[in-house]
Amino acid sequence: MATLTYIYSDSMAVVGPLAAFAEPHSYDLCEEHAVRLTVPRGWEVVRHVGEFPSPIPHADDLEALADAVREAARVEVPRPAPGADDTGQTGRRGHLRVVPPPV
């Protein structure tokens, strides 16, 4: 992974190792795109020489990922509609009403 940073005032693009924090005009790229990047005519590109190592995950990143997975997996239990009787067979939702079948 690599980070591309544009410096518009200098007509320059810098491709370097993955940044630890986000900045304006910065974009994360895979290694293939970091190596093949081209810039507009008249611009200069400064490119990191060597490999782009994969970032080492921090404990905070792993915890945030685990929390996101837990949140997505959380199942909501449906609540009975307001006005439903004890059997849950009648109720009202918006302008519609559930009517029990005739006996």
N, C-alpha and C positions, 0 to 999 in steps of 0.2 A: 504494500500500500504506500501511496505517496500523497503529498499535498501540493496542489497547484495554487499559487497566489498571483493575482494580477496586480501590477502597479501601474495604473492608468496614466499617472502623471509622467512616468518615465517610459511609457510604451514598452513595458517589460513583463514577462511571465517567468516566475520562478517555480521550478519543480524540485521538491526536496523530500526528505523523509516525512512520514506521517506526523502532522502537528499534534501536540498534546491538548490543544484547546482551539476552539473555533474563532476565526477572525473574519471580518468583512472581506469580500472578494477572494475567499479561499474555498477550495473544493477538494474533496478527497477523491483520489483516482486509484484504480487497480494498477499493478505494475505494467501491464501491457499498454494501457492508455498513457501512462506516465512516460514510457519510452517513445511512443509513437506520436506524441503531442506535436502539433504544428501551431504556429502563431500567425496573426495577420501580417501582411507585407508591411515592412517598416518597423516591426516590433522585434525585440531581442528576447531570446529565451535563455535563461540560466538554468542548467540542469545538473542535478546531483550526479556525481560519477560513482558508480558502484551499484550494489543491490539495494533494494528497498525492503528492509526487514519487516516482517509482520509485527504488529504491536503486541506487547505483552499485556494480557488483560489484568487489570487491577482488581482487587477484591471488591471495591465499590461498583465497578462495572458488572461483575458477576452477580452481585447482590441485586442490582437494579434489573438485570435481565431475569433473574429468578422471580423477583417481585412482579415483573410484567407478565411472565408466564402464569404465575398463580392468579393474577387478576383476570387474565383472559380465560382461565379454566373455571373460574368461579361460576357456579350455576345459580340462577335466581329462581326461587320458589314462587310460583304464581300465587298471588293473593286473591281471595274471593272478591268478586265485584261488589261495590257498595249496594246494599239493599238485598243481598242474597239471604235466603232463609238458612236454617241450620243444615238442611240437606244440600245446599249449594245448587239447587236446580232452578232457581229464579234469580234474576239480578238485572241490573241496569248498567249499561255502558254507553255514555254519551246520549244520543237520541234513540238508541235501540234498547229493547227489553227482551229478555229471554222469558218465554211463556211456557209453563209445563204442559205436556200433552194432556188432552182431555181424558178423564177416567172412564 
